[in-house]
Each structure stands twice: as structure tokens, then as C-alpha cells.
């Protein structure tokens, strides 16, 4: 087994996860089996109880492990299936050691950081590195990313463990890659190498010498800077790899391959890779990167969420939307909307945020309402679902998004005005969404309905066709509340179809609205299994519906995507604009005028404005809300904004 340790210096969030994934991508393309381990030095047992504002989204694995979002990068780049043990935390290590001490495994000795904690870390890495992550084949190389930065006090036991580990597995089986920031202050514009020098000096002082130094920078770095880092950091010039900010992360493995990383790893780890590499080497990855660069038509998607101040809170959702957009031949323009800003209360407290949020929503081609927890922003999500339903706007709800769609439908179509989730209102008269007692034990960590579970389709539906007309699928879950089965019959009688349920036929998994271009919501999280070359079907449906191609795709399948031209040269008149998709969707919406999802069948609090759904907003138009002209200084921009609602 070979090991590549990826460490970071200067600042956190410098891109270690993408760099580590790119190492794996390159070796995977050479036919070498790869596995990955992410080490997070915090004391938490896992990431399950984190707020998304702490470290971004919580990524869920097949076995129900709640882990750091970097493991999502590994799975997407390498197309592997990791396990909960592939994420190591200080809490897990200490709990393991303390549990062993309690049963007498240490024979009465004093339990210390060295050797007991460091030994536990090394044993964990060796054990997990051997576990198959793809087609039951044992990996050959394990890439270990050490979170945080060198010098952090909480990371010291791990650094010491790997100092020992390099002798345990022998030099030819262990390689260190140090990722460091090379800033260029605006005052001088000159790249500064001192932070990297100091970081490498500290790493070497702790007993680890880097074999590769990956320099992250805003702009490309010249050879003079590379030579300086080489000279002061005790590595050869070719071992200094410069990765500047790129238009797409899919270019990172290609840039690293161009810099000779494969040859360096081949020599350092004695991998015995064939040379020269075939002409088609990494061709699918090159095609993907080229496709990303040469897509010009935009599709505007509004993400209505609770944690929009940190975009990493929805990292997998954004990636899944990007995968689907690329496959459909469109460039994703993702607009994050704070759900709270869509609520009536915000209109009185901060009109500017209110109108700006509704402007972004009504100018989207499709809407996605992702998961979340708690009552904050729930009413905003419900209003987004209502607007999408009444205006035939394509919508994809995920987890809490499904629950919001069900509550909205019950309120405005079934006239259950007090309909709600017991999470927000335990005493509601109409509990459309209830908790699952077996997953509500009083403890928050690891007690939800987690991991990959089976969903069985019922009848014919658009979402089933997107999944290839399968009878059942497996997707990853993370939720504590579910749709109340007592109301399913009433909801279905008015046009909300429950087209998927769990294997016990007790829990509702998928809803689909009849007579709507695309109104789908799922209880699971399909974003976790989306891959760059294999987009998730629900996301594919949303994008295709947003650009007016869903019906033809369901009829003709992949031919719709394969036959579309990929123009490398696009004139100004062909480039994207707000009305790119107007004509493509006009005919589709004219065919969808009557149905259970229309406002005429509901006691609506939001009045649809068809013109705002189809016609692009023009500069200089008066700003109107419910027929009342609003001063432009409130709306911030001199555009026509429509709330599409009566308050």
C-alpha cells in the first residue's frame, strides 16, 4: 500500500480537498485503485451536529456516515463509495482509545498521546486504506488529507502520528504533498513566498519533509518564484507545482498532469507506471473540461435555502446542478436566495431584501428548495413552492423542500390553513409532516434516518422515466421528519401524486404534480450521488424542464443531448441573455394552462403574473408590487420587479 499525505499551510480552505482529489484522479486514470481518508482534528465524533455555517454542508455516505464535504469531492472526482471510517476525527480516535482503556486493553499502563493516540491513528489509517471503495477491489494508493493547517494545536497528534508512520510503512511507500498559499498583495502585485517558506519550515521541524509543494495563487506564478521556493524549501524546482485560480475545478487535474505530477509520484512511490502514456489518456476528463468552457447559453436557477450566507452549505446541490447543466449544454447561473427574505414579515422590516429576493425568484427558469432543519425560513420555502406551482415554474424540492411543497399544497388547495410540520408547530391542527419516533431519541448525533435506502416507484411518472423506468432506486437519506400518511389520500385526490415510497410502503419518498412541466420533490438527497459524467436524474429533470427540453428528452432520451451542437465560436447575438429560454418554454407553458397546480383551483395568497414568468424584465420599467408603484431606491435597481403576490 502506498500513501500520499496532503497537508496545508498558511490558511485553511486553500484547496487541499480538490488537490487531493486531483492526485487520485491522475492515478486512477493510470489504472491504479485509489481510496481517500479525510482527517478533521476537531473533537466532534462526526460532522452530523454541525451547523452548515461551521464547515459547510454535511455529506452523507451509503452507510449513513455524516462526514466532511471533502469526502463528497473524493467521491465525485474518483467515482468511488467511501465509508464513515474514511473520515477520522479527534473525537473518534480519543473515543476508541478511551473505550479500550475502559476494558483493560492497556494492561493498567498510563494512557498518553504518545504512543497510544498516535498508534491508534496509524492503525486506523492502515485498516481503512485496505477497504474496497469500488467494485470490491482493494486499493493500491491511499490519499490522506490532514485538515486545518500545519501548526494548529489540535492537529499535532496527527502530525506526530504520520512522522512515525513514514518509518512504519517505509520511505518508498509514503509521500508528502504540502499545499500552501502564495499571496500577491495589491500594493506590490508581487507574489510573496515567505508564508510558504515559514509553513514548510514548520512542517520540516515537526519531522515531515514535503516531496511536493503545491502553490495556490490567484494568478499564474513565474519560474523565478518557483525557483525561490525550491531553493528555500529544500525541494527540486520540478517538485514545486503551481495551481492558480481556474475557471473550473475540472481543469486542476489537467494542469497537474501537465506539470509532471504523475512522473514525480511514479518515481517517488515506485509505482512502475508505463511510459509514454496513451494519446487518449484522461480524454473523458479533457472533454468534460472543454465542454464546461464552451457552453454559453445560461439557465437561471434560484436556490431558496436557509444557509445561503455560506455557499458551501449547498456544495453538493450546486455541483449536481452544474453536472446536469453541462450535460444539457447550458451554463449554470445559480442565484442563492435566503428563504427568510421571501416572507411577509421581511416586507415590513426590510423591503429592499424582500423585493430583491422576489425579483431573483421570478427571473429564474427553475427553482430548487433544498433541505434544512428548524422553523426559520420555512414560510419562505413554502411561498417559493406556491409561486412555482401556480406559475408552472419547474421546481425540485429536496428533503425539507418536499415537506414545504406538501404543506403549501394542503394550505392552498385543500384549504387546510393551519397545515404545518410538527417541527415548526407541534400543536398544528393539520400535522402534514410529523416526526419519526424511532429517529427522535432525544440525542441529535447519528439518530436520523441516514444512508442509502430503497425507494419503490408507483405507477408512471416523469421522475421514473428520468431514472430509466426502473422499478426501484437507491438514494441517500438524512431526515428526522416525514409526510403524515393519514393525509396522502386527500392530497392525491387533488393532484399531488406520491409516485415513490419506501420498501415497507410506509414512508412517502417522491411527489409529482399532475399537469405541471416539472414539479417534483424527493425525501432523499439525490445530490450526494451525482457525478460529473453521470448527473443525478432529478437534477437533470429540473434543468431540462427549465430549458424546455424535458418532454423531448423523455421521448427521445439521450439523443436530445447528443445531437445538440457544441459551438466553440459564439457571436454576441448568440450569447446568453435573460430571454434565452423564452421561446423554448412558451409553447410548453401554453399546453399546461389547466391542472391541479393552477391558482384557480386553490385559495391562493400569491397572485400569479404570467408576464413575469415568461417575459424578460426590461431596463427602465416602473417597479410595481400588486399594482402599486414602488420607489426605485427601495428596489435598488431600475428594473421591473414582481412579487407575484398579494399580502
C-alpha positions as CSV (number, residue, x, y, z in Angstrom):
1,X,0.0,0.0,0.0
2,X,1.2,3.5,-0.9
3,X,0.3,6.6,0.9
4,X,0.1,10.3,-0.1
5,X,-0.3,12.7,2.8
6,X,-1.7,16.1,1.8
7,X,-1.1,18.9,4.3
8,X,-1.9,22.6,4.2
9,X,-0.1,25.8,5.2
10,X,-0.7,29.5,5.7
11,X,-4.5,29.4,5.7
12,X,-7.3,26.8,5.8
13,X,-9.6,26.5,2.8
14,X,-6.7,26.8,0.4
15,X,-8.0,23.9,-1.8
16,X,-6.5,20.8,-0.2
17,X,-9.6,18.8,-1.0
18,X,-9.5,19.5,-4.7
19,X,-5.7,18.9,-4.8
20,X,-6.1,15.6,-3.0
21,X,-8.9,14.6,-5.4
22,X,-6.8,15.6,-8.4
23,X,-4.0,13.3,-7.2
24,X,-6.4,10.5,-7.1
25,X,-7.9,11.4,-10.5
26,X,-4.5,11.2,-12.2
27,X,-3.5,7.9,-10.6
28,X,-7.0,6.5,-11.2
29,X,-6.6,7.4,-14.9
30,X,-3.3,5.3,-14.8
31,X,-5.3,2.3,-13.7
32,X,-4.4,2.4,-10.0
33,X,-7.1,1.8,-7.4
34,X,-7.5,4.8,-5.1
35,X,-9.0,5.3,-1.7
36,X,-9.1,8.5,0.4
37,X,-9.2,9.5,4.0
38,X,-10.0,12.9,5.4
39,X,-8.8,13.8,8.9
40,X,-10.6,16.5,10.8
41,X,-8.8,17.4,14.0
42,X,-12.0,18.6,15.8
43,X,-13.2,16.8,18.9
44,X,-16.7,16.1,17.5
45,X,-17.3,12.4,16.8
46,X,-18.6,13.3,13.3
47,X,-20.0,16.3,11.3
48,X,-23.6,15.4,11.9
49,X,-24.4,18.0,14.5
50,X,-22.6,20.9,12.8
51,X,-24.3,24.0,11.6
52,X,-23.6,24.4,7.9
53,X,-22.0,27.7,8.7
54,X,-19.2,25.9,10.6
55,X,-17.7,23.7,7.8
56,X,-20.2,23.8,5.0
57,X,-22.6,21.0,4.2
58,X,-22.7,17.7,5.9
59,X,-22.1,15.0,3.3
60,X,-23.8,11.6,3.8
61,X,-22.4,8.3,2.8
62,X,-24.0,5.0,1.8
63,X,-23.5,3.6,5.3
64,X,-25.1,6.6,6.9
65,X,-21.9,8.3,7.9
66,X,-22.2,12.1,8.3
67,X,-18.8,13.4,7.1
68,X,-16.9,16.4,5.9
69,X,-17.8,17.8,2.5
70,X,-14.4,17.0,1.1
71,X,-15.4,13.3,1.0
72,X,-18.0,14.4,-1.5
73,X,-15.2,15.8,-3.6
74,X,-13.4,12.5,-3.4
75,X,-16.5,10.5,-4.4
76,X,-17.3,12.8,-7.3
77,X,-13.8,13.0,-8.7
78,X,-13.0,9.3,-8.3
79,X,-16.5,7.8,-8.7
80,X,-15.9,5.7,-5.5
81,X,-18.1,4.9,-2.5
82,X,-16.5,5.8,0.8
83,X,-17.4,4.7,4.3
84,X,-17.8,6.5,7.6
85,X,-14.4,5.4,8.8
86,X,-12.8,7.2,5.8
87,X,-13.4,10.4,7.9
88,X,-11.2,10.5,11.0
89,X,-11.8,13.0,13.8
90,X,-10.0,13.6,17.1
91,X,-13.3,12.6,18.8
92,X,-13.3,9.2,17.1
93,X,-9.7,8.5,17.9
94,X,-10.0,9.5,21.6
95,X,-13.3,7.6,22.0
96,X,-11.6,4.5,20.6
97,X,-8.6,4.8,22.9
98,X,-10.8,5.6,26.0
99,X,-13.1,2.6,25.2
100,X,-10.1,0.3,25.0
101,X,-8.7,1.7,28.3
102,X,-12.1,1.0,30.0
103,X,-12.0,-2.7,29.1
104,X,-8.3,-3.0,30.1
105,X,-6.6,-3.3,26.8
106,X,-3.6,-1.2,28.0
107,X,-3.0,-3.5,31.0
108,X,-3.0,-0.8,33.6
109,X,-0.5,1.4,31.8
110,X,-0.7,5.2,31.7
111,X,-2.6,6.1,28.5
112,X,-0.9,9.0,26.7
113,X,-0.9,10.9,23.4
114,X,2.3,9.2,22.5
115,X,2.2,6.3,21.9
116,X,-1.4,5.4,22.4
117,X,-3.2,8.1,20.5
118,X,-0.6,8.2,17.7
119,X,-0.7,4.4,17.4
120,X,-4.5,4.4,17.2
121,X,-4.3,6.9,14.3
122,X,-1.8,4.8,12.4
123,X,-3.8,1.6,13.0
124,X,-6.9,3.3,11.8
125,X,-5.3,4.6,8.6
126,X,-3.8,1.2,7.8
127,X,-7.1,-0.6,8.4
128,X,-9.3,1.8,6.4
129,X,-6.8,2.0,3.5
130,X,-7.3,-1.6,2.7
131,X,-11.1,-1.4,2.5
132,X,-12.5,-1.6,-1.1
133,X,-14.3,1.5,-2.3
134,X,-15.0,0.4,-5.9
135,X,-16.1,-3.0,-7.2
136,X,-14.6,-4.9,-4.2
137,X,-11.1,-4.2,-5.4
138,X,-8.5,-3.5,-2.8
139,X,-7.0,0.0,-3.4
140,X,-3.3,0.4,-4.1
141,X,-2.9,4.0,-3.1
142,X,-4.4,5.8,-0.2
143,X,-4.6,9.6,-0.2
144,X,-4.8,11.1,3.3
145,X,-5.9,14.8,3.7
146,X,-5.0,16.4,7.0
147,X,-7.5,19.2,7.7
148,X,-6.5,22.5,9.1
149,X,-3.0,24.0,8.8
150,X,0.3,22.9,10.0
151,X,0.9,24.4,13.4
152,X,-2.7,24.1,14.7
153,X,-2.5,22.7,18.2
154,X,-5.4,20.3,17.6
155,X,-3.6,18.7,14.6
156,X,-0.3,18.0,16.5
157,X,-1.1,14.3,17.4
158,X,-1.8,13.6,13.7
159,X,1.4,15.2,12.5
160,X,3.3,13.2,15.1
161,X,1.5,10.0,14.1
162,X,2.5,10.5,10.4
163,X,6.1,11.3,11.4
164,X,6.2,7.8,12.9
165,X,4.1,6.4,10.1
166,X,6.6,7.2,7.4
167,X,9.1,4.8,9.1
168,X,6.4,2.2,9.7
169,X,5.5,1.8,6.0
170,X,9.0,2.6,4.6
171,X,10.1,5.7,2.6
172,X,9.2,4.3,-0.8
173,X,5.6,3.9,0.3
174,X,5.0,7.3,1.8
175,X,4.9,10.7,0.1
176,X,4.0,14.2,1.5
177,X,2.4,16.9,-0.6
178,X,2.2,20.3,1.1
179,X,-0.4,22.8,-0.2
180,X,0.4,26.4,0.6
181,X,-0.9,29.9,-0.4
182,X,1.4,32.3,-2.3
183,X,-0.3,35.7,-1.8
184,X,0.2,38.7,-4.1
185,X,-0.6,41.9,-2.1
186,X,-2.3,44.5,-4.2
187,X,0.2,47.1,-3.1
188,X,3.1,45.4,-4.9
189,X,1.4,42.8,-7.1
190,X,4.4,40.6,-6.4
191,X,3.9,37.0,-5.3
192,X,5.3,36.5,-1.8
193,X,7.0,33.3,-0.8
194,X,7.7,33.9,2.8
195,X,4.4,32.4,4.1
196,X,5.2,29.2,2.2
197,X,8.8,29.2,3.4
198,X,7.6,29.5,7.0
199,X,5.0,26.8,6.6
200,X,7.4,24.3,5.1
201,X,10.0,25.2,7.8
202,X,7.4,24.4,10.5
203,X,6.4,21.1,8.7
204,X,10.1,20.0,8.5
205,X,10.6,21.0,12.1
206,X,7.8,18.5,13.1
207,X,9.6,15.7,11.2
208,X,7.9,15.7,7.8
209,X,9.6,16.8,4.7
210,X,7.4,17.6,1.7
211,X,8.1,15.8,-1.6
212,X,5.8,18.1,-3.5
213,X,4.9,21.7,-2.7
214,X,1.6,22.8,-4.4
215,X,1.4,26.6,-4.5
216,X,-2.0,28.1,-4.7
217,X,-2.3,31.6,-6.1
218,X,-4.8,33.9,-7.7
219,X,-2.7,34.3,-10.9
220,X,-0.1,32.1,-12.5
221,X,3.4,32.1,-10.9
222,X,6.6,32.6,-12.8
223,X,9.7,30.4,-12.8
224,X,11.5,32.9,-10.6
225,X,9.1,32.4,-7.8
226,X,9.2,28.6,-8.2
227,X,13.0,28.6,-8.1
228,X,12.9,30.7,-4.9
229,X,10.5,28.3,-3.2
230,X,12.6,25.4,-4.4
231,X,15.8,26.9,-3.0
232,X,14.5,27.8,0.4
233,X,12.2,24.8,0.9
234,X,14.7,22.1,0.0
235,X,12.9,20.6,-3.0
236,X,13.8,20.4,-6.7
237,X,12.2,23.0,-9.0
238,X,10.0,20.4,-10.7
239,X,8.6,19.5,-7.3
240,X,7.1,22.9,-7.0
241,X,3.6,22.8,-8.6
242,X,1.7,26.0,-9.2
243,X,-2.1,25.9,-9.3
244,X,-3.6,29.3,-9.9
245,X,-7.4,30.1,-9.7
246,X,-9.1,28.4,-12.6
247,X,-12.5,28.8,-14.3
248,X,-13.4,25.3,-13.3
249,X,-12.1,22.7,-10.8
250,X,-12.1,20.2,-13.7
251,X,-9.0,21.9,-15.0
252,X,-7.0,21.2,-11.9
253,X,-6.1,17.5,-12.7
254,X,-5.2,18.5,-16.2
255,X,-2.9,21.3,-15.0
256,X,-1.3,18.9,-12.5
257,X,-0.7,16.3,-15.2
258,X,0.8,19.0,-17.4
259,X,3.2,19.9,-14.5
260,X,4.5,16.4,-14.4
261,X,2.9,15.2,-11.2
262,X,2.4,11.7,-12.4
263,X,6.0,11.2,-13.2
264,X,7.0,12.6,-9.8
265,X,4.7,10.2,-8.0
266,X,5.7,7.3,-10.2
267,X,9.4,7.8,-9.3
268,X,8.8,8.7,-5.6
269,X,6.4,5.8,-4.8
270,X,7.9,3.3,-7.3
271,X,4.5,2.8,-9.0
272,X,6.0,1.3,-12.2
273,X,3.6,3.1,-14.5
274,X,4.0,2.6,-18.2
275,X,5.6,5.3,-20.3
276,X,4.7,7.1,-22.5
277,X,1.0,7.3,-21.7
278,X,-1.5,6.6,-24.5
279,X,-2.8,9.5,-26.6
280,X,-6.4,9.1,-25.2
281,X,-5.1,9.4,-21.6
282,X,-7.7,11.3,-19.5
283,X,-9.6,12.1,-22.7
284,X,-13.0,12.0,-21.0
285,X,-11.8,14.4,-18.4
286,X,-10.5,16.7,-21.1
287,X,-13.8,16.5,-22.9
288,X,-15.6,17.5,-19.7
289,X,-13.3,20.5,-19.0
290,X,-13.7,21.6,-22.7
291,X,-17.4,21.3,-22.5
292,X,-17.6,23.4,-19.4
293,X,-15.6,26.1,-21.1
294,X,-17.5,26.1,-24.4
295,X,-21.1,26.3,-23.0
296,X,-22.6,29.8,-23.4
297,X,-26.3,29.6,-23.1
298,X,-27.4,30.3,-19.5
299,X,-30.0,28.6,-17.4
300,X,-31.0,30.6,-14.3
301,X,-31.8,28.5,-11.2
302,X,-33.0,30.0,-7.9
303,X,-31.9,28.1,-4.8
304,X,-34.2,29.0,-1.9
305,X,-32.4,28.0,1.2
306,X,-31.7,28.7,4.9
307,X,-27.9,28.8,4.9
308,X,-27.2,30.9,1.8
309,X,-24.6,33.2,3.5
310,X,-22.1,30.3,3.0
311,X,-22.4,28.8,-0.4
312,X,-20.5,25.7,0.8
313,X,-23.7,24.9,2.8
314,X,-25.1,23.6,-0.5
315,X,-21.9,22.4,-2.1
316,X,-23.3,19.1,-3.4
317,X,-26.5,20.7,-4.6
318,X,-24.6,23.3,-6.6
319,X,-22.3,20.5,-8.0
320,X,-25.3,18.4,-9.0
321,X,-26.9,21.4,-10.8
322,X,-23.7,22.0,-12.6
323,X,-23.4,18.4,-13.7
324,X,-26.9,18.4,-15.1
325,X,-26.4,21.8,-16.8
326,X,-23.3,20.7,-18.5
327,X,-25.0,17.6,-19.8
328,X,-27.9,19.6,-21.1
329,X,-25.5,22.1,-22.8
330,X,-26.1,25.1,-20.6
331,X,-24.1,27.2,-18.3
332,X,-25.5,27.3,-14.8
333,X,-26.3,30.7,-13.3
334,X,-27.2,29.8,-9.7
335,X,-28.8,32.5,-7.6
336,X,-28.9,31.9,-3.8
337,X,-32.0,33.3,-2.1
338,X,-32.4,33.5,1.6
339,X,-35.8,31.9,2.3
340,X,-36.5,34.4,5.1
341,X,-36.4,37.2,2.6
342,X,-39.4,35.8,0.8
343,X,-41.6,36.0,3.9
344,X,-44.2,38.7,4.5
345,X,-42.5,39.8,7.7
346,X,-39.4,40.8,5.8
347,X,-41.5,43.1,3.6
348,X,-42.2,45.3,6.6
349,X,-38.8,45.0,8.2
350,X,-36.6,45.3,5.2
351,X,-38.4,46.0,1.9
352,X,-35.2,46.1,-0.1
353,X,-34.3,42.5,0.8
354,X,-37.9,41.4,0.2
355,X,-38.2,42.8,-3.3
356,X,-34.7,41.8,-4.3
357,X,-35.4,38.2,-3.3
358,X,-38.7,38.1,-5.2
359,X,-37.0,39.7,-8.2
360,X,-34.4,36.9,-8.2
361,X,-37.0,34.2,-7.8
362,X,-39.4,35.4,-10.6
363,X,-36.5,35.8,-13.0
364,X,-35.3,32.3,-12.7
365,X,-36.0,29.5,-15.2
366,X,-36.3,26.9,-12.4
367,X,-36.4,26.7,-8.6
368,X,-34.8,24.3,-6.2
369,X,-35.7,24.1,-2.5
370,X,-33.1,22.1,-0.7
371,X,-33.0,20.5,2.8
372,X,-32.6,22.1,6.2
373,X,-33.7,21.9,9.8
374,X,-35.8,24.1,12.1
375,X,-38.6,26.6,11.6
376,X,-36.6,29.6,10.4
377,X,-37.2,30.3,6.7
378,X,-39.9,27.6,6.4
379,X,-42.6,30.1,5.4
380,X,-40.3,31.5,2.7
381,X,-39.7,28.0,1.3
382,X,-43.5,27.4,1.3
383,X,-44.1,30.6,-0.6
384,X,-41.5,29.7,-3.2
385,X,-43.2,26.3,-3.7
386,X,-46.6,28.1,-4.1
387,X,-45.2,30.6,-6.6
388,X,-43.6,27.7,-8.6
389,X,-46.8,25.7,-8.6
390,X,-49.1,28.5,-9.6
391,X,-46.9,29.8,-12.3
392,X,-45.9,26.4,-13.8
393,X,-42.2,27.1,-12.9
394,X,-40.1,23.9,-12.8
395,X,-39.3,23.0,-9.2
396,X,-37.3,20.4,-7.4
397,X,-37.7,20.0,-3.7
398,X,-35.3,18.0,-1.6
399,X,-36.0,16.7,1.9
400,X,-37.4,19.8,3.7
401,X,-38.3,21.0,0.2
402,X,-40.7,18.1,-0.2
403,X,-42.2,18.8,3.2
404,X,-42.7,22.5,2.3
405,X,-44.3,21.6,-1.0
406,X,-46.8,19.2,0.7
407,X,-47.7,21.8,3.4
408,X,-48.2,24.5,0.7
409,X,-50.5,22.3,-1.3
410,X,-52.5,21.4,1.8
411,X,-52.9,25.0,2.8
412,X,-53.9,26.4,-0.6
413,X,-55.5,23.6,-2.5
414,X,-57.1,21.6,0.4
415,X,-57.9,24.7,2.4
416,X,-56.1,23.5,5.5
417,X,-55.0,26.9,6.5
418,X,-53.2,25.7,9.7
419,X,-51.3,22.9,7.9
420,X,-47.7,22.7,9.1
421,X,-44.9,20.5,10.3
422,X,-44.7,19.5,13.9
423,X,-41.1,20.6,13.8
424,X,-42.3,24.2,13.5
425,X,-45.7,23.9,15.2
426,X,-46.2,20.8,17.4
427,X,-49.8,21.8,18.1
428,X,-50.9,22.4,14.5
429,X,-54.5,21.3,13.6
430,X,-53.3,19.7,10.4
431,X,-49.9,17.9,11.0
432,X,-48.9,17.2,7.4
433,X,-45.4,16.5,8.4
434,X,-44.6,14.5,11.5
435,X,-41.5,13.2,13.3
436,X,-40.4,9.6,13.2
437,X,-40.3,8.4,16.8
438,X,-37.5,5.8,16.2
439,X,-35.3,8.6,14.8
440,X,-36.2,11.1,17.6
441,X,-34.5,9.6,20.6
442,X,-33.5,12.8,22.3
443,X,-30.0,12.6,21.1
444,X,-29.1,14.5,17.9
445,X,-25.9,12.9,16.7
446,X,-26.4,9.9,14.3
447,X,-30.0,9.3,15.2
448,X,-31.7,10.4,11.9
449,X,-32.8,8.2,9.1
450,X,-29.5,8.1,7.4
451,X,-27.7,6.5,4.4
452,X,-28.7,4.6,1.3
453,X,-32.3,3.3,1.3
454,X,-34.6,1.8,-1.3
455,X,-37.4,3.8,-3.0
456,X,-40.0,1.9,-5.0
457,X,-41.8,3.6,-7.8
458,X,-45.6,3.5,-8.1
459,X,-47.2,4.0,-11.5
460,X,-45.9,6.0,-14.4
461,X,-44.3,9.4,-13.8
462,X,-41.7,11.8,-15.2
463,X,-39.3,11.2,-12.4
464,X,-39.5,7.4,-13.0
465,X,-38.7,7.9,-16.7
466,X,-35.7,10.1,-15.8
467,X,-34.4,7.1,-13.7
468,X,-34.8,4.9,-16.8
469,X,-38.2,3.4,-15.9
470,X,-36.6,1.4,-13.0
471,X,-39.0,-0.3,-10.5
472,X,-36.8,0.8,-7.6
473,X,-33.8,3.0,-6.9
474,X,-31.4,3.5,-4.0
475,X,-30.6,7.0,-2.8
476,X,-29.1,8.5,0.4
477,X,-31.3,10.0,3.1
478,X,-30.8,12.4,6.0
479,X,-34.1,13.4,7.8
480,X,-36.0,13.1,11.0
481,X,-39.5,14.1,9.8
482,X,-41.8,12.6,7.2
483,X,-45.1,13.2,5.4
484,X,-48.0,12.1,7.5
485,X,-49.5,9.1,5.7
486,X,-53.0,10.0,7.0
487,X,-53.2,12.9,4.5
488,X,-51.9,11.1,1.4
489,X,-55.2,10.1,0.0
490,X,-56.6,13.6,0.3
491,X,-53.5,15.1,-1.3
492,X,-53.6,12.6,-4.2
493,X,-57.3,13.3,-4.8
494,X,-56.4,16.9,-5.7
495,X,-53.5,16.2,-8.0
496,X,-50.4,15.7,-5.8
497,X,-49.2,12.2,-6.7
498,X,-47.0,10.2,-4.4
499,X,-45.1,8.2,-7.0
500,X,-42.4,6.7,-4.8
501,X,-42.4,5.1,-1.3
502,X,-40.0,3.1,0.9
503,X,-39.7,-0.7,0.7
504,X,-42.2,-1.0,3.6
505,X,-44.7,1.2,1.8
506,X,-44.9,3.4,4.9
507,X,-42.9,6.5,4.1
508,X,-43.6,8.8,1.1
509,X,-40.4,9.3,-0.9
510,X,-41.3,11.2,-4.1
511,X,-44.2,13.6,-5.1
512,X,-45.0,14.8,-8.5
513,X,-47.7,17.3,-9.5
514,X,-50.0,16.4,-12.4
515,X,-50.4,18.9,-15.3
516,X,-47.2,20.8,-14.4
517,X,-44.0,21.0,-16.5
518,X,-41.9,19.7,-13.6
519,X,-43.0,19.9,-10.0
520,X,-41.0,17.1,-8.3
521,X,-39.9,16.7,-4.7
522,X,-38.0,13.9,-3.0
523,X,-37.4,13.0,0.6
524,X,-33.9,11.7,-0.2
525,X,-30.8,13.7,-1.2
526,X,-30.0,12.8,-4.8
527,X,-27.2,15.4,-4.9
528,X,-24.9,13.0,-3.0
529,X,-24.8,10.5,-5.9
530,X,-24.4,13.0,-8.7
531,X,-21.2,12.7,-10.7
532,X,-19.6,14.9,-13.4
533,X,-20.2,12.4,-16.1
534,X,-23.4,10.8,-14.6
535,X,-25.8,13.6,-13.5
536,X,-28.5,12.9,-10.9
537,X,-31.9,12.2,-12.7
538,X,-34.0,14.7,-10.5
539,X,-31.5,17.5,-11.2
540,X,-31.4,16.5,-14.9
541,X,-35.2,16.8,-15.0
542,X,-35.1,20.3,-13.4
543,X,-32.6,21.7,-15.8
544,X,-34.2,20.1,-18.9
545,X,-37.7,21.4,-17.8
546,X,-36.2,24.9,-17.2
547,X,-34.8,25.0,-20.8
548,X,-38.0,23.5,-22.3
549,X,-36.4,20.2,-23.3
550,X,-37.8,17.7,-20.8
551,X,-40.6,16.3,-22.9
552,X,-38.4,15.7,-25.9
553,X,-35.8,14.1,-23.6
554,X,-38.3,11.8,-22.1
555,X,-39.5,10.8,-25.6
556,X,-36.1,10.6,-27.4
557,X,-33.8,10.1,-24.5
558,X,-30.1,10.8,-24.7
559,X,-30.4,11.7,-28.4
560,X,-31.6,15.1,-27.4
561,X,-28.4,15.9,-25.7
562,X,-26.0,14.1,-28.1
563,X,-27.4,15.9,-31.1
564,X,-27.0,19.4,-29.8
565,X,-24.1,21.3,-31.3
566,X,-21.2,22.4,-29.1
567,X,-20.1,25.6,-30.7
568,X,-16.6,26.8,-29.8
569,X,-17.3,30.2,-31.5
570,X,-20.3,32.1,-30.5
571,X,-21.3,35.5,-31.7
572,X,-22.6,38.3,-29.4
573,X,-26.1,37.7,-30.7
574,X,-25.9,34.0,-29.8
575,X,-24.6,34.6,-26.3
576,X,-26.8,34.1,-23.2
577,X,-29.3,36.6,-22.0
578,X,-32.4,36.6,-19.8
579,X,-34.7,35.7,-22.6
580,X,-32.6,32.8,-24.0
581,X,-35.2,30.3,-22.9
582,X,-38.4,32.3,-23.5
583,X,-39.4,30.9,-26.9
584,X,-38.3,27.3,-25.9
585,X,-40.7,27.3,-22.9
586,X,-43.6,29.4,-24.3
587,X,-45.2,26.6,-26.2
588,X,-44.8,24.2,-23.3
589,X,-46.5,26.6,-20.8
590,X,-49.4,27.2,-23.2
591,X,-50.1,23.5,-23.1
592,X,-50.1,23.5,-19.3
593,X,-52.8,26.1,-18.5
594,X,-55.2,23.9,-16.7
595,X,-54.4,21.5,-13.8
596,X,-54.5,20.8,-10.1
597,X,-51.4,23.0,-9.7
598,X,-53.1,26.2,-11.0
599,X,-54.1,29.1,-8.7
600,X,-57.7,28.9,-9.9
601,X,-58.1,25.7,-8.0
602,X,-56.5,27.0,-4.8
603,X,-57.2,29.5,-2.1
604,X,-54.1,31.4,-3.0
605,X,-52.3,34.1,-1.2
606,X,-50.0,34.7,-4.2
607,X,-51.5,36.0,-7.4
608,X,-49.5,34.8,-10.5
609,X,-48.3,37.3,-13.0
610,X,-47.7,35.3,-16.2
611,X,-45.8,38.1,-17.9
612,X,-43.1,37.9,-15.2
613,X,-42.8,34.2,-15.7
614,X,-42.1,34.4,-19.4
615,X,-41.1,37.9,-20.5
616,X,-37.7,39.2,-19.5
617,X,-37.5,42.3,-17.4
618,X,-36.6,45.4,-19.4
619,X,-34.4,48.2,-18.1
620,X,-36.3,51.4,-17.2
621,X,-39.7,49.8,-16.5
622,X,-41.6,51.0,-13.4
623,X,-41.3,48.9,-10.4
624,X,-44.7,47.5,-9.3
625,X,-45.9,45.4,-6.5
626,X,-49.6,44.4,-6.6
627,X,-50.4,47.3,-8.8
628,X,-48.6,49.8,-6.6
629,X,-45.5,51.7,-7.9
630,X,-42.6,51.3,-5.6
631,X,-39.7,53.8,-5.5
632,X,-36.7,52.6,-7.3
633,X,-34.4,53.4,-4.4
634,X,-36.1,50.6,-2.4
635,X,-35.7,48.1,-5.3
636,X,-32.0,49.2,-5.7
637,X,-32.1,48.5,-9.4
638,X,-34.1,50.3,-12.1
639,X,-35.9,47.1,-13.3
640,X,-39.5,45.8,-13.1
641,X,-39.8,43.6,-10.0
642,X,-42.8,41.5,-9.5
643,X,-43.5,39.8,-6.1
644,X,-46.4,38.0,-7.8
645,X,-48.2,38.1,-4.5
646,X,-50.9,39.8,-2.5
647,X,-50.0,40.3,1.1
